[in-house]
């Protein structure tokens, strides 16, 4: 079932990286990276991270269930970046258990709230819908989760990242575009740019928000044609967007999650993280 979904682990293959282009005038970056994971063994049953599945403090009724991840060797005197993960359709907050080992077990505190909308007839679990009521509920749920984790663990407030898969990615974009000052960056893995309700209403502030969009080359949920249409919008709005494409359909892969970690660390450190030659087989080709 979709609730038992785990990241797809790519077989060994050579990378196929296309050149990197950067338009400094528009503050717009696109990386069209068609790549597969090199011959690095990855267990399909990763070591279980330290996880807390709790109902965060807040209103006595209506609080969502959350899964919270605490880094290995958590240091209470260190302010950690926070990864807020919004699960995909037909899933729930436990998706964080399956993806976090492929992102990082040390770099972030992470939290995943449960989606606000019930599943479609052929699904189990929950989803993130784009109705006005669902958007408002998701906003409350996400910020409640951030507040709850920040009360319990030491979080660096300027390093909060909002990330989601498919409908969770679309919701992540929606909420970060509403509140760009609250996030160090937003990433959507397989989720389209939100439509309706004026997502670019705060355009002047959005130009400072780092955005990552990952897309499967053969996706049916988020087809390339739709991505091309969005590309024109990003150009016209002068948004700071990195777009990465992968040779998959609608899968969430370990490469995507590793690239997500690299991208977030770039935003934190301000230093470009060049791909590891051992991991990809050869360095990136960039112009």
LINJOVEN-V836055 format. One record per backbone hydrogen bond with DSSP energy under -0.5 kcal/mol. CO is the residue of the C=O (numbers start at 1). NH is the residue of the N-H. Records with the same first field share a line. If there is no record, write none. Layout:
CO=NH ; NH
This chain:
1=4
2=5
8=10 ; 254
16=34
19=32
20=287
21=30
22=24
23=27 ; 28
28=23
30=21 ; 32
31=33
32=18 ; 34
33=35
34=16
35=247
37=13
38=40
49=51
50=70
52=54 ; 68
54=56 ; 66
64=56
65=114
66=54
67=112
68=52
69=110
70=50
71=74
74=76
75=78
78=80
80=156
81=109
82=84 ; 161
83=85 ; 111
84=163
85=87
86=165
88=91
91=126
92=95
93=96
94=97 ; 98
95=98 ; 99
96=100
99=102 ; 103
100=103 ; 104
105=72
107=81
109=83
110=69
111=85
112=67
113=87
117=127
120=123
125=119
126=90 ; 91
127=117 ; 129
131=135
132=136
133=137
134=138
135=139
136=140
137=141
138=142
139=143
140=144
141=145
142=146
143=147
144=148
145=149
146=150
147=151
148=152
149=153
153=155
154=80
155=157
156=159
157=160
159=82 ; 161
160=184 ; 185
161=84 ; 163
162=187
163=86
164=189
165=168
166=169 ; 170
167=171
168=172
169=173
170=174
171=175
172=176
173=177
174=178
175=179
179=182
180=183
185=162
186=212
187=164
188=190 ; 214
189=166
198=201
200=203
202=205 ; 206
203=207
205=208
206=209
208=210
210=186
211=242
212=188
213=244
214=190
215=246
216=219
223=227
224=228
225=229
226=230
227=231
228=232
229=233
230=234
231=235
232=236
233=237
234=238 ; 239
235=238
239=241
240=211
241=29 ; 243
242=213
243=31
244=215
246=217 ; 248
248=218
251=253
252=8
253=257
254=258
255=259
256=260
257=261
258=262
259=263
260=264
261=265
262=266
263=267
264=268
265=269
266=270
272=274
276=280
277=281
279=38
280=15
284=286
